[in-house]
Amino acid sequence: MVVTRVFLRIHCLPLITLSPKLIFPKLPLTVSLCSTTSTQALTQTRIHDPALSYGPSLHKGTKPQPEHQQQDQEDEVIDEQSFTRVFDLAALRVPAKDCFALEMRLRGHLLNWPRIRNIARVPGDEVDPEVLDLLGPQGQGLSTEEEENIVSLERRIYGKAEGDGDVLSPVLYREKLARTFNSRGYVRFRNLARISRPKRKKKRKEEEEESGGDNKGIGKNEIALVEVVEGEGEGEELKGLLGDEFKGKTRKWKGSTRLLLLDERYAERDVEDLPEAIKAVLKEDMGERTESAFELARCKLTLFYDYWQMNEILEALLPKGIIVPSAFETVGHIVHLNLKEEHLPYKNLIAKVVLDKNKPKIKTVVNKIEAIHNDYRTMQLEVLAGNHSLVTTVVENGMRFHVDLTTVYWNSRLATERQRLLNGFTHNDVVCDVFSGVGPLAISAAKIVKRVYANDLNPHAVEYIERNCVLNKVERKLEVFNMDGRRFIQAIFASEKAKRITQVVMNLPNDAAEYLDAFRGIFRDRPENGDFTFPMIHVYGFSKAQDPEFDFHERIRIALKEVAVDVEMRRVRVVAPGKWMLCASFVLPETVAFADSRPDM
């Protein structure tokens, strides 16, 4: 879930009001993350296309451009400032206590944009509800005594309560103690100075506001900025809407307020042009009061680079006609892309966007250079963005696995298939994983079954599976081998361990079916009336045939040299257009296990 933090900036520009008398404490309302001077220096390029659909888009709004473009750094791939878009909106400024109820009633007329809240805060006018009683009834004019109460409240909030007889706020009280206590007092209250000191984040924000700042002051995770146009002076009389009795001057608000951002269709409308539904709600809320608690304000909503999603950024950057890459595999902190040839000229740009939109979890973006051809199933990877570490930790099925993508094979897309196999295992099973890799299935199975025998030809994979066994505390239930698959099958079933093996997993889709001949005659030297368990074999393979199940079944029967093999076939996933990965599960036939001769090696 994306958390949207909305900052607001108040300008003194013309305002359309709904109220002749608007009262709130005299609190500073100018909160700026971008200085007024820098804002005025921006020229706006309107790129709005009325034919576009509802909602935010890079093809709508206006595009601010600085007068003096700064030269990009050599390592900068994307100009993030070019993705800033400004949208003109209207908003109802309402008391904080009424905003949520009004939001529900006006939901169909509010902005309702993805990742943008309909309610925006107004920094600087927040008042503790406990002190609202000092200000008199909402909507009433202020007496002389109430005006003095507001001044007193403001002095206490901003640390000016010394000498006026009012109670200090807790922070000011601590600071006063810190100035008066002696050294012995500091021993007793050793945390007094630390808890009285303002937080770093708050202090940094105040410094940015004092200095004016620019877009850099928004912060790394800020996605939007709401600029509100606040008016002063005389207010418009709402004759015909709220009645002729609503007269008087526009005054400051009293209490905390919020902004309800209205639908983009109402951006240029006046009060009289608002939908009747909005007018009815506002008039009903007024009741018998003689003053309106609402104000119609003009706003500017600025969406920054961090707001736009990955596909929106890439669609704007890549030439027309090129399919935007949207699917990738995540391995720990690494994103593994599989770019097509048409994407290669823009690979660094694509990688930068993928990295930006998946921080902080993702720290490295790589692309596969060529297909897997070696016996160890390792891939040739090119680091396109981020750090160059390809050693990561993956969490799957509650287990942690250390993986080095330069030396071992890992496929996160098979996590669901591995979980399916695990669901079929029981605590009485003994599992033999012929091509285990770093142990995603073998180690997870060790938490369920009685015993696991894991094997892999890659010595680096064997090293990592041993390390992962210790990491997940299953080293006592798992035995590791570093052998060729065919030799491992023959050796393990020639030993006494064969009597207990109930499950055999052969997940090497390219060649696993060819290793099935190793099961011919595995029990031929044993008496047929002995106590044997014929294991359930799960073998994986690829097929491009029109009927992939029939094709894979034929390859299994040829490898076993057995016509009658009852196989349960399942399609795992599509790995390429017209190419399926399948899983065939069957109990080893007795005729194969006691065959007179084994296949030629």
C-alpha positions in Angstrom: 0.0 0.0 0.0 1.4 3.4 -1.0 1.1 6.1 1.7 0.4 9.5 0.2 1.7 12.5 2.1 0.3 15.8 0.9 2.0 19.1 1.6 0.3 22.4 1.0 1.4 25.9 0.3 -0.7 29.0 0.6 -0.6 31.9 -1.8 -2.3 35.2 -1.7 -4.2 35.1 -5.0 -7.9 35.7 -5.7 -10.4 33.4 -3.9 -14.0 32.5 -4.3 -15.6 32.1 -0.8 -18.7 30.5 0.4 -18.8 32.5 3.7 -19.1 36.1 4.8 -17.7 35.3 8.2 -15.0 32.7 8.5 -13.3 32.5 11.9 -10.2 30.6 13.0 -7.2 31.3 15.3 -4.6 33.7 14.0 -2.1 31.1 13.1 0.5 31.4 10.4 -0.7 29.7 7.2 2.2 30.2 4.9 3.9 26.8 4.6 6.2 26.5 1.6 8.3 23.7 0.3 9.1 25.7 -2.9 9.7 29.4 -2.6 7.3 31.9 -4.3 10.1 33.3 -6.3 11.1 29.9 -7.8 7.4 29.2 -8.5 7.0 32.4 -10.4 10.1 31.6 -12.4 8.5 28.5 -13.9 6.9 28.7 -17.3 4.1 26.2 -17.7 3.5 24.2 -20.9 -0.1 23.1 -21.2 -0.4 19.5 -22.5 -4.0 18.9 -21.7 -5.9 16.8 -24.1 -9.7 16.9 -23.5 -10.1 13.6 -25.3 -8.2 11.7 -22.6 -10.1 9.6 -20.1 -10.8 10.6 -16.5 -7.9 10.5 -14.0 -4.3 11.7 -13.8 -2.1 11.2 -16.9 1.2 12.4 -18.2 -0.6 13.7 -21.2 -2.8 16.0 -19.1 -2.3 19.1 -17.0 0.6 21.5 -17.4 4.3 20.8 -17.4 6.5 23.4 -15.5 9.9 24.1 -17.0 12.6 26.1 -15.2 14.0 29.0 -17.1 17.6 27.7 -16.7 17.9 24.0 -17.3 20.7 22.5 -15.3 23.0 20.1 -17.1 22.4 16.5 -16.3 25.1 14.6 -14.5 26.9 12.0 -16.6 25.4 9.1 -14.6 21.8 10.5 -14.7 19.7 8.5 -17.2 16.3 10.0 -16.6 15.3 13.7 -16.1 12.8 13.3 -13.2 11.8 16.9 -13.4 10.3 16.3 -16.8 7.6 14.1 -15.3 6.2 16.8 -13.0 2.6 17.6 -13.9 0.4 20.4 -12.5 -3.4 20.1 -12.4 -5.8 23.0 -11.6 -8.4 21.9 -9.1 -11.0 23.4 -6.7 -11.4 22.4 -3.1 -13.8 23.0 -0.2 -12.1 24.2 2.9 -14.1 22.8 5.8 -13.7 22.4 9.6 -11.7 19.3 10.4 -14.5 17.8 12.6 -16.9 17.8 9.6 -14.6 16.7 6.8 -15.0 12.9 7.1 -18.8 13.1 7.1 -18.8 15.4 4.2 -16.3 13.2 2.3 -18.8 10.3 2.5 -21.7 12.4 1.3 -19.8 14.1 -1.5 -17.8 11.0 -2.6 -19.1 11.1 -6.2 -18.1 14.7 -6.6 -14.6 14.5 -5.1 -11.3 13.9 -6.9 -11.0 10.1 -6.3 -7.7 9.8 -8.0 -5.4 6.8 -7.4 -2.9 7.3 -4.6 -4.2 10.8 -3.9 -6.4 11.3 -0.8 -9.5 13.4 -1.2 -8.7 15.1 2.2 -5.7 17.3 2.5 -4.4 19.0 5.6 -3.6 22.6 6.0 -0.4 23.0 8.0 -0.4 25.8 10.5 -4.0 25.9 11.5 -4.1 22.8 13.7 -5.6 23.4 17.1 -5.9 21.0 20.0 -9.6 20.2 20.5 -9.2 20.8 24.2 -8.5 24.5 23.7 -11.3 25.2 21.3 -13.5 26.2 24.2 -11.2 29.2 24.7 -12.2 30.5 21.3 -16.0 30.7 21.8 -18.8 28.9 19.9 -18.0 27.9 16.3 -19.3 30.5 13.8 -19.8 33.3 16.4 -18.0 36.6 16.3 -15.0 37.1 18.7 -15.4 39.3 21.7 -12.5 41.3 23.2 -11.9 38.6 25.8 -11.9 35.8 23.2 -9.4 37.8 21.1 -7.2 38.0 24.1 -7.6 34.2 24.6 -6.5 33.6 21.0 -3.4 35.8 21.5 -2.6 33.9 24.7 -3.0 30.5 23.0 -0.8 31.6 20.1 1.9 32.7 22.6 1.8 29.3 24.3 2.0 27.4 21.1 5.0 29.4 19.8 6.9 29.5 23.1 6.0 33.1 24.1 4.1 32.3 27.3 6.7 33.6 29.8 5.3 36.2 32.1 1.7 36.2 30.9 0.4 33.9 33.6 -0.6 31.0 31.2 0.5 27.4 31.7 3.4 26.4 29.5 3.2 23.5 27.1 4.9 20.3 28.2 7.9 20.9 25.9 8.4 24.4 27.1 8.0 23.3 30.6 10.8 20.8 30.2 13.0 23.4 28.6 12.4 25.7 31.5 13.4 22.9 33.9 16.5 22.2 31.9 17.6 25.9 32.3 16.9 26.0 36.0 18.2 22.6 37.3 21.8 22.3 38.5 24.3 19.5 37.7 22.8 17.3 40.4 19.4 17.8 38.9 20.7 16.7 35.5 21.9 13.4 37.0 18.4 12.7 38.1 16.8 13.9 34.9 19.5 12.8 32.5 17.1 12.4 29.5 15.6 15.9 30.0 17.7 17.7 27.4 17.3 14.9 24.9 13.5 14.7 25.1 13.1 18.5 25.0 15.2 18.7 21.8 13.1 18.8 18.6 13.2 15.7 16.4 15.7 15.9 13.5 13.0 15.3 10.9 10.9 18.1 12.3 13.9 20.4 12.6 15.0 19.8 9.1 11.5 20.4 7.8 11.3 23.8 9.6 14.7 24.8 8.1 13.5 23.9 4.6 10.4 26.0 5.2 12.4 29.0 6.4 14.8 28.8 3.5 12.1 28.5 0.9 13.6 25.5 -0.7 12.6 24.0 -4.0 11.3 20.6 -5.2 14.3 18.9 -3.5 12.7 19.7 -0.2 9.8 17.5 -0.9 11.6 14.4 0.1 12.5 11.1 -1.6 9.1 9.5 -0.9 6.8 12.5 -1.6 4.6 12.1 -4.6 2.3 15.1 -4.6 2.1 18.8 -3.5 -1.2 20.7 -3.1 -0.9 24.5 -3.5 -3.9 26.3 -2.2 -5.0 29.9 -3.2 -6.1 31.6 0.0 -8.0 34.9 -0.2 -8.4 37.8 2.3 -10.7 40.8 2.7 -14.3 41.0 1.7 -16.3 37.7 1.2 -19.0 37.2 -1.4 -22.5 37.1 -0.3 -24.2 33.8 -1.2 -27.6 35.2 -2.2 -29.8 32.6 -3.7 -27.8 29.8 -2.2 -27.7 30.3 1.6 -30.0 33.3 1.8 -29.7 37.1 2.1 -29.1 36.9 5.9 -25.6 35.6 5.4 -23.6 38.9 5.4 -20.4 40.2 6.7 -16.7 40.2 6.2 -14.6 37.2 5.6 -12.5 36.5 8.7 -9.9 33.9 9.7 -10.9 30.3 10.4 -11.3 29.1 13.9 -10.0 25.7 14.6 -8.4 23.0 12.4 -9.5 22.8 8.8 -9.2 20.4 5.9 -9.5 20.6 2.2 -11.9 18.4 0.2 -10.5 18.2 -3.3 -13.3 18.4 -5.8 -13.6 16.5 -9.1 -11.4 17.9 -11.9 -14.5 18.9 -13.8 -15.2 21.6 -11.3 -11.8 23.3 -11.4 -12.9 26.4 -13.2 -16.4 26.7 -11.8 -17.8 29.3 -9.5 -20.1 28.7 -6.5 -23.2 29.1 -8.6 -22.0 26.5 -11.1 -21.4 23.7 -8.6 -23.7 20.7 -8.8 -27.0 21.0 -6.9 -26.0 18.0 -4.9 -23.0 19.9 -3.4 -25.1 23.0 -2.7 -27.8 20.9 -1.0 -25.3 19.2 1.3 -23.6 22.5 2.2 -26.9 24.2 2.9 -28.2 21.3 5.0 -25.1 21.4 7.0 -25.5 25.1 7.7 -28.7 24.5 9.6 -29.8 27.6 11.5 -26.4 29.2 11.7 -25.9 32.6 10.3 -22.4 32.0 9.0 -21.0 29.4 6.6 -18.2 27.1 7.7 -17.1 26.4 4.2 -14.9 28.1 1.6 -14.3 27.4 -2.0 -10.6 27.6 -2.9 -8.6 27.3 -6.0 -5.8 24.7 -5.8 -3.0 23.3 -7.8 -2.1 19.7 -7.5 1.5 18.8 -8.5 2.4 15.2 -9.2 6.0 14.3 -9.2 8.1 11.6 -10.7 7.5 9.3 -7.6 3.8 9.4 -8.2 3.8 7.8 -11.7 3.9 4.0 -11.9 6.6 2.1 -13.8 4.5 1.3 -16.9 3.4 5.0 -17.2 7.0 6.2 -17.1 8.2 3.6 -19.6 5.3 4.3 -21.9 6.3 8.0 -22.0 10.1 7.2 -22.5 10.1 4.4 -25.0 9.4 5.0 -28.7 5.9 4.3 -30.0 5.3 0.7 -31.1 7.7 -0.9 -28.6 5.9 -3.1 -26.0 6.5 -1.9 -22.5 8.2 -4.6 -20.5 6.2 -5.2 -17.3 7.0 -8.7 -16.1 10.2 -9.6 -14.3 11.4 -12.1 -11.7 12.5 -11.0 -8.2 15.2 -12.9 -6.4 15.8 -11.3 -3.0 17.0 -7.8 -3.7 17.6 -8.5 -7.4 15.2 -8.0 -10.3 15.9 -10.3 -13.2 14.8 -9.0 -16.6 14.5 -11.0 -19.8 14.6 -8.1 -22.3 13.8 -8.7 -26.0 16.1 -7.5 -28.7 14.0 -4.4 -29.4 14.5 -3.3 -25.7 18.3 -3.6 -25.7 19.0 -0.1 -26.9 17.0 1.2 -23.9 18.1 -1.4 -21.4 19.8 1.1 -19.0 16.8 3.4 -19.1 14.4 0.5 -18.4 16.5 -0.7 -15.6 16.7 2.7 -13.9 12.9 3.0 -13.9 12.5 -0.5 -12.6 15.0 0.3 -9.8 13.3 3.6 -8.9 9.8 2.1 -8.7 10.7 -0.9 -6.6 12.9 0.8 -4.0 14.0 0.1 -1.2 13.4 -3.7 -1.6 15.1 -3.9 -4.9 18.7 -2.8 -5.1 20.0 -4.5 -8.3 18.6 -4.9 -11.8 20.1 -7.5 -14.2 19.3 -8.9 -17.6 20.0 -12.4 -19.0 22.5 -12.2 -21.8 22.0 -15.6 -23.3 20.0 -18.8 -22.8 21.1 -21.6 -20.3 23.4 -24.0 -22.1 25.8 -25.3 -19.4 25.3 -28.3 -17.2 25.1 -26.2 -14.0 22.1 -24.3 -15.4 23.7 -20.9 -14.5 22.9 -17.8 -16.4 25.1 -15.1 -17.9 23.8 -11.9 -16.3 24.5 -8.2 -17.0 24.1 -5.7 -14.2 22.1 -2.7 -15.6 21.4 -0.7 -12.5 22.1 -0.6 -8.7 24.9 -2.4 -6.9 26.8 -5.2 -8.5 26.2 -7.8 -5.7 24.4 -10.9 -7.0 24.5 -12.7 -3.7 21.1 -12.4 -2.0 18.8 -14.0 0.5 15.4 -15.4 -0.7 12.5 -16.2 1.6 10.2 -19.0 0.4 7.7 -21.1 2.3 9.0 -19.6 5.6 12.6 -20.7 4.8 15.6 -18.5 4.0 18.0 -19.4 1.2 21.3 -17.8 0.4 21.7 -17.6 -3.4 24.5 -16.4 -5.7 23.0 -16.0 -9.2 26.5 -16.0 -10.8 27.2 -19.6 -9.7 23.8 -21.3 -9.0 20.4 -21.6 -10.5 17.2 -20.2 -8.9 13.7 -19.8 -10.3 11.2 -17.9 -8.1 8.4 -18.7 -10.5 8.4 -22.3 -9.4 7.6 -21.5 -5.8 3.9 -22.4 -6.3 4.8 -25.7 -7.9 7.2 -26.5 -5.1 4.5 -25.8 -2.6 2.1 -28.1 -4.4 4.6 -31.0 -4.0 5.2 -30.2 -0.4 1.4 -30.3 0.3 1.5 -33.9 -0.9 4.3 -35.0 1.5 3.7 -36.5 4.9 5.9 -37.1 8.0 6.4 -40.7 7.0 7.9 -39.9 3.6 11.5 -40.1 2.6 12.3 -37.7 -0.3 15.1 -38.0 -2.9 15.7 -34.8 -4.7 17.9 -35.7 -7.7 18.5 -32.1 -9.0 18.2 -30.0 -5.8 20.0 -26.8 -6.7 20.4 -24.7 -3.5 17.7 -26.7 -1.8 14.4 -24.8 -2.1 12.4 -28.1 -2.2 14.7 -30.3 -0.2 15.1 -28.0 2.8 11.4 -27.1 2.9 10.6 -30.9 2.7 13.0 -31.6 5.6 10.6 -29.7 7.9 7.8 -32.1 7.0 9.2 -35.5 6.1 11.3 -38.1 7.9 14.4 -37.8 5.8 15.7 -36.1 2.6 18.5 -37.0 0.2 19.5 -34.0 -1.9 21.9 -34.1 -4.9 23.3 -31.7 -7.4 26.1 -31.8 -10.0 27.1 -28.1 -9.3 29.6 -28.0 -6.4 28.6 -24.4 -5.7 25.0 -25.5 -5.3 26.1 -28.2 -2.9 28.0 -25.6 -0.9 25.0 -23.4 -0.7 22.6 -26.2 0.2 24.8 -27.2 3.1 24.9 -23.5 4.2 21.1 -23.2 3.9 20.6 -26.4 5.9 22.4 -24.9 8.8 20.6 -21.6 8.3 17.2 -23.3 8.5 18.3 -25.9 11.2 17.5 -29.0 9.2 21.0 -30.4 8.8 20.2 -33.5 10.9 17.4 -34.6 8.5 19.1 -33.9 5.2 22.0 -35.6 3.5 23.7 -33.9 0.6 25.5 -35.5 -2.4 27.5 -34.0 -5.3 27.1 -36.5 -8.2 25.7 -36.9 -11.7 22.0 -37.5 -11.6 22.1 -41.0 -13.2 24.9 -42.1 -11.0 23.2 -40.7 -7.9 20.0 -42.7 -8.6 21.9 -45.9 -9.1 24.0 -45.4 -6.0 21.2 -44.4 -3.7 18.9 -47.3 -4.7 21.8 -49.8 -4.5 22.2 -48.9 -0.8 19.9 -49.8 2.1 18.4 -46.4 1.9 16.4 -47.5 -1.1 13.9 -49.4 1.1 12.7 -46.2 2.7 12.5 -43.8 -0.2 8.9 -43.0 -1.1 9.2 -39.8 -3.2 11.6 -38.9 -6.0 11.7 -35.4 -7.5 13.5 -34.8 -10.8 13.2 -31.1 -11.6 15.5 -30.7 -14.6 13.0 -30.0 -17.4 15.5 -30.0 -20.2 16.9 -33.5 -19.6 15.1 -35.1 -16.6 13.2 -37.6 -18.8 16.4 -39.0 -20.2 17.6 -39.9 -16.7 14.6 -42.2 -16.1 16.5 -45.1 -17.7 18.6 -45.2 -14.5 15.6 -46.8 -12.7 15.6 -49.9 -14.9 16.7 -52.9 -12.8 17.4 -51.0 -9.6 16.0 -53.9 -7.6 17.0 -56.7 -9.9 19.7 -58.0 -7.5 17.2 -58.2 -4.6 14.7 -61.0 -4.0 11.3 -60.1 -5.5 9.5 -61.3 -2.3 11.4 -58.8 -0.2 10.0 -55.8 1.6 10.2 -53.0 -1.1 8.6 -49.6 -1.4 8.1 -48.5 -5.0 8.6 -44.7 -5.0 6.4 -42.1 -6.5 8.4 -40.3 -9.2 7.8 -36.6 -10.1 9.6 -35.8 -13.3 9.5 -32.4 -15.1 10.0 -31.6 -18.8 9.3 -29.2 -21.6 7.2 -29.8 -24.7 6.5 -27.7 -27.8 4.2 -30.4 -29.3 0.6 -29.7 -30.2 -0.4 -32.2 -27.6 2.3 -31.7 -24.9 0.9 -34.3 -22.5 1.0 -37.1 -25.1 4.4 -36.0 -26.2 5.9 -36.0 -22.7 4.2 -39.3 -21.9 5.8 -40.9 -25.0 9.3 -39.8 -23.9 8.8 -41.3 -20.4 7.7 -44.6 -21.8 10.7 -44.7 -24.2 13.1 -43.9 -21.4 11.6 -46.6 -19.1 11.2 -49.1 -22.0 7.8 -49.8 -20.6 4.5 -49.4 -22.5 2.1 -49.6 -19.6 3.0 -46.6 -17.4 0.1 -44.9 -15.6 1.1 -41.3 -15.5 -0.7 -38.3 -13.9 0.2 -35.3 -16.1 0.0 -31.7 -15.0 0.8 -28.5 -16.9 2.9 -26.2 -14.7 3.3 -23.0 -16.7 4.1 -21.6 -20.2 7.7 -20.8 -20.5 7.6 -19.5 -24.1 5.0 -19.2 -26.8 3.9 -22.7 -27.6 6.2 -24.2 -25.0 4.9 -25.8 -21.8 6.6 -27.0 -18.7 4.9 -30.2 -17.4 5.1 -32.5 -14.4 4.5 -36.2 -14.7 3.8 -38.2 -11.5 3.8 -42.0 -11.5 4.6 -44.9 -9.2 7.7 -46.8 -10.5 6.4 -49.9 -12.2 7.5 -53.2 -10.7 8.5 -54.5 -14.1 10.9 -51.6 -14.5 12.4 -52.0 -11.0 13.1 -55.7 -11.6 14.1 -55.5 -15.2 16.8 -58.1 -16.2 19.2 -55.5 -17.6 19.8 -51.8 -17.2 20.1 -49.4 -20.1 23.5 -48.9 -21.7 25.4 -46.1 -20.1 
